[in-house]
């Protein structure tokens, strides 16, 4: 199956490949959100474990799929300072998400209504929750797109199989994420259909970011190591600023930690075994 996928993605346009891969991650989010048609409540421990799993996948992907290839390529393109592209890209990606976090009004899962972040707004809580996860999904889509573009450019350390593995890993963690967005909306009184629509809408930004990432690195090869580490920095910022704090607000912190370890292991195994 993996060989068939690799053969398929190798023989199509890399930008289209990035679009298909990130559309897959979006659809998995929608599948997770669809659980609201069958359930109205979710145990808090399960939610925290899911969020921890999400954080583990993102941290592992940041290193194995993004930073390592960035450093390997930098050693060839920038031999006098191979550390520089990874460091600059990582910092820039984190600062980019820091800026969005300060400007985009949003409300994290498990946070109270009076704990909104970003500029002051009168937007409904539902919209603020969706904006929070949308912010979360930008670096995920960007990471998949950048890796497909890097593989298409023949970059050392970046392969189509690795890009597919990253898309699968992001997709796996998007399933509980879609559930985690839709369920609080359902619990708050929103209809099943509305909860589902908002839940899946949070990931629609991933195909957009994926296409942008792939196009950027395909046509501007010197920025490849910067782009890879940029996506890594953005994802680490999201994990530390958003995902982990959301799991530490109740009595299920140990469950969240175990979920994090599980997510890290799954993504590491996917990347090493398939990439």
C-alpha positions as CSV (number, residue, x, y, z in Angstrom):
1,X,0.0,0.0,0.0
2,X,2.8,2.4,1.0
3,X,4.7,1.6,-2.2
4,X,1.5,2.3,-4.3
5,X,1.0,5.7,-2.5
6,X,4.7,6.6,-3.0
7,X,4.5,5.7,-6.8
8,X,1.3,7.7,-7.2
9,X,2.6,10.8,-5.5
10,X,6.0,10.6,-7.3
11,X,4.3,10.8,-10.7
12,X,2.0,13.8,-10.1
13,X,2.7,17.5,-9.8
14,X,4.2,18.2,-6.3
15,X,1.9,21.1,-5.6
16,X,-1.1,18.9,-6.5
17,X,0.4,16.2,-4.3
18,X,0.6,18.6,-1.4
19,X,-3.0,19.6,-2.0
20,X,-4.2,16.0,-2.0
21,X,-2.2,15.2,1.1
22,X,-3.5,18.2,3.1
23,X,-7.1,17.5,1.8
24,X,-6.7,14.1,3.4
25,X,-5.8,15.7,6.7
26,X,-8.8,18.0,6.4
27,X,-11.1,15.1,5.7
28,X,-9.8,13.2,8.7
29,X,-10.6,16.2,10.9
30,X,-14.1,16.1,9.4
31,X,-14.4,12.4,10.2
32,X,-13.5,13.1,13.8
33,X,-16.0,16.0,14.0
34,X,-18.7,13.7,12.6
35,X,-18.7,11.8,16.0
36,X,-21.0,14.5,17.3
37,X,-23.8,12.8,15.4
38,X,-23.4,9.9,17.7
39,X,-22.3,11.4,21.0
40,X,-23.1,14.5,23.0
41,X,-20.5,14.3,25.8
42,X,-16.9,13.3,26.0
43,X,-15.0,12.3,29.1
44,X,-12.5,15.0,30.1
45,X,-9.7,12.5,30.5
46,X,-10.3,11.2,27.0
47,X,-10.2,14.8,25.6
48,X,-6.9,15.6,27.5
49,X,-5.4,12.3,26.3
50,X,-6.3,13.2,22.7
51,X,-4.8,16.7,23.0
52,X,-1.7,15.2,24.5
53,X,-1.4,12.8,21.6
54,X,-1.8,15.8,19.2
55,X,1.1,17.6,20.9
56,X,3.3,14.5,20.7
57,X,2.8,14.1,17.0
58,X,3.5,17.7,16.4
59,X,6.8,17.7,18.4
60,X,8.0,14.5,16.7
61,X,7.1,15.8,13.3
62,X,8.9,19.1,14.0
63,X,12.2,17.2,14.6
64,X,12.2,14.1,12.5
65,X,10.3,15.5,9.4
66,X,11.4,19.1,9.4
67,X,14.4,20.1,11.5
68,X,16.6,17.1,10.6
69,X,16.1,17.6,6.8
70,X,16.7,21.3,7.2
71,X,20.0,20.8,8.9
72,X,21.1,18.2,6.4
73,X,20.4,20.5,3.5
74,X,22.0,23.4,5.2
75,X,25.3,21.5,5.4
76,X,25.3,21.4,1.6
77,X,23.9,24.9,0.8
78,X,25.5,26.9,3.6
79,X,28.7,24.9,4.6
80,X,30.2,27.9,6.4
81,X,27.2,28.2,8.8
82,X,25.0,25.1,8.6
83,X,23.3,25.9,11.8
84,X,22.1,29.3,10.6
85,X,19.1,28.4,8.3
86,X,17.6,26.0,10.9
87,X,18.0,28.6,13.7
88,X,16.7,31.5,11.7
89,X,13.8,29.6,10.2
90,X,12.8,28.1,13.6
91,X,12.8,31.5,15.3
92,X,10.9,33.1,12.5
93,X,8.2,30.4,12.5
94,X,7.7,30.8,16.2
95,X,7.6,34.6,16.0
96,X,5.1,34.3,13.1
97,X,2.7,32.3,15.2
98,X,3.4,34.5,18.2
99,X,2.2,37.5,16.1
100,X,-0.9,35.6,14.9
101,X,-1.6,34.6,18.5
102,X,-1.6,38.2,19.6
103,X,-3.7,39.5,16.7
104,X,-6.2,36.8,15.9
105,X,-9.0,36.6,18.5
106,X,-9.5,33.0,19.7
107,X,-10.4,30.8,22.7
108,X,-8.5,27.6,23.5
109,X,-10.4,24.4,24.2
110,X,-11.0,23.9,28.0
111,X,-10.5,27.6,28.6
112,X,-13.2,29.8,30.2
113,X,-15.1,32.4,28.2
114,X,-13.2,35.3,29.9
115,X,-9.8,33.8,28.8
116,X,-10.0,34.8,25.1
117,X,-6.7,35.8,23.5
118,X,-5.8,38.2,20.7
119,X,-7.5,41.5,20.0
120,X,-10.7,42.2,21.9
121,X,-13.8,41.1,20.0
122,X,-17.5,40.4,20.3
123,X,-17.3,37.2,18.3
124,X,-19.3,34.2,19.6
125,X,-17.5,31.6,21.6
126,X,-18.1,29.1,18.8
127,X,-16.2,31.2,16.3
128,X,-13.4,31.8,18.8
129,X,-12.9,28.1,19.3
130,X,-12.7,27.5,15.6
131,X,-10.2,30.3,15.1
132,X,-8.0,28.8,17.8
133,X,-7.8,25.4,16.0
134,X,-7.4,27.2,12.7
135,X,-4.4,28.9,14.1
136,X,-3.2,25.5,15.2
137,X,-3.6,24.0,11.7
138,X,-1.7,26.6,9.7
139,X,1.8,25.2,10.5
140,X,0.5,21.6,10.0
141,X,-0.6,22.2,6.5
142,X,2.5,24.3,5.8
143,X,4.7,21.5,7.0
144,X,3.2,18.9,4.7
145,X,3.4,21.2,1.7
146,X,7.0,22.2,2.4
147,X,8.1,18.6,2.7
148,X,6.4,17.6,-0.6
149,X,8.1,20.5,-2.3
150,X,11.4,19.6,-0.8
151,X,11.1,16.0,-1.9
152,X,10.2,17.2,-5.4
153,X,13.4,19.2,-5.5
154,X,15.4,16.2,-4.6
155,X,16.5,17.6,-1.3
156,X,18.7,15.3,0.7
157,X,16.8,13.9,3.7
158,X,13.4,14.7,2.2
159,X,11.5,12.0,0.4
160,X,8.0,11.5,-0.9
161,X,7.6,8.6,1.5
162,X,8.6,10.9,4.4
163,X,6.1,13.5,3.2
164,X,3.4,10.9,3.1
165,X,4.3,9.7,6.6
166,X,4.0,13.3,7.8
167,X,0.6,13.6,6.2
168,X,-0.5,10.3,7.8
169,X,0.8,11.5,11.2
170,X,-1.0,14.8,11.0
171,X,-4.1,13.1,9.8
172,X,-4.1,10.6,12.8
173,X,-3.9,13.5,15.3
174,X,-6.5,15.5,13.3
175,X,-9.2,12.9,14.0
176,X,-9.3,13.4,17.8
177,X,-8.8,17.1,17.1
178,X,-11.9,17.4,15.0
179,X,-13.8,15.6,17.8
180,X,-12.3,17.9,20.4
181,X,-13.5,21.0,18.6
182,X,-17.0,19.8,17.7
183,X,-17.8,18.2,21.1
184,X,-17.6,21.3,23.3
185,X,-19.8,23.1,20.8
186,X,-22.4,20.3,21.0
187,X,-22.2,20.3,24.8
188,X,-22.7,24.1,24.8
189,X,-26.0,23.6,23.0
190,X,-25.1,23.9,19.3
191,X,-26.9,21.5,16.9
192,X,-25.2,18.3,15.7
193,X,-24.9,19.7,12.2
194,X,-23.6,23.1,13.3
195,X,-21.0,21.4,15.6
196,X,-19.8,19.2,12.8
197,X,-19.6,22.1,10.3
198,X,-17.5,24.2,12.7
199,X,-15.4,21.2,13.7
200,X,-14.3,20.3,10.2
201,X,-14.1,24.0,9.1
202,X,-11.2,24.4,11.5
203,X,-8.9,22.4,9.2
204,X,-9.9,23.8,5.9
205,X,-6.8,26.1,6.1
206,X,-4.5,23.1,5.8
207,X,-4.9,22.6,2.0
208,X,-4.4,26.3,1.5
209,X,-1.2,26.3,3.7
210,X,0.0,23.1,2.0
211,X,-0.2,24.5,-1.5
212,X,1.5,27.8,-0.4
213,X,4.3,25.8,1.3
214,X,4.9,23.5,-1.7
215,X,4.9,26.3,-4.2
216,X,7.3,28.4,-2.2
217,X,10.0,25.8,-1.9
218,X,9.7,24.4,-5.4
219,X,10.4,27.8,-7.0
220,X,12.9,29.1,-4.4
221,X,15.2,26.3,-3.5
222,X,17.6,28.4,-1.4
223,X,14.8,29.0,1.1
224,X,14.2,25.2,1.6
225,X,16.0,24.8,4.9
226,X,14.5,28.0,6.2
227,X,11.0,26.9,5.2
228,X,11.3,23.5,6.8
229,X,12.6,24.9,10.1
230,X,10.0,27.7,9.9
231,X,7.2,25.1,9.9
232,X,8.9,23.4,12.8
233,X,9.1,26.6,14.9
234,X,5.5,27.4,14.2
235,X,4.4,23.9,15.3
236,X,6.5,23.9,18.5
237,X,5.0,27.3,19.4
238,X,1.5,25.9,19.1
239,X,2.3,22.9,21.2
240,X,3.9,24.9,24.0
241,X,1.5,27.9,24.0
242,X,-1.8,26.1,23.2
243,X,-1.8,22.3,23.3
244,X,0.0,21.5,26.5
245,X,-1.7,24.3,28.6
246,X,-5.1,22.9,27.5
247,X,-4.2,19.5,28.9
248,X,-3.1,20.8,32.3
249,X,-6.3,22.4,33.6
250,X,-7.9,19.3,35.2
251,X,-7.0,16.1,37.1
252,X,-6.0,14.1,34.0
253,X,-2.6,15.6,33.5
254,X,-1.0,12.1,33.6
255,X,-3.3,10.9,30.9
256,X,-2.3,13.8,28.8
257,X,1.4,13.1,29.3
258,X,0.9,9.5,28.3
259,X,-1.0,10.7,25.2
260,X,1.9,12.9,24.4
261,X,4.4,10.1,24.6
262,X,2.1,7.9,22.5
263,X,1.8,10.6,19.8
264,X,5.5,11.2,19.7
265,X,6.2,7.4,19.3
266,X,3.6,7.0,16.6
267,X,5.0,9.9,14.5
268,X,8.6,8.9,15.1
269,X,7.9,5.3,14.0
270,X,6.0,6.5,10.9
271,X,8.8,8.8,9.9
272,X,11.6,6.4,10.5
273,X,9.8,3.3,9.1
274,X,8.2,5.0,6.1
275,X,10.4,8.0,5.4
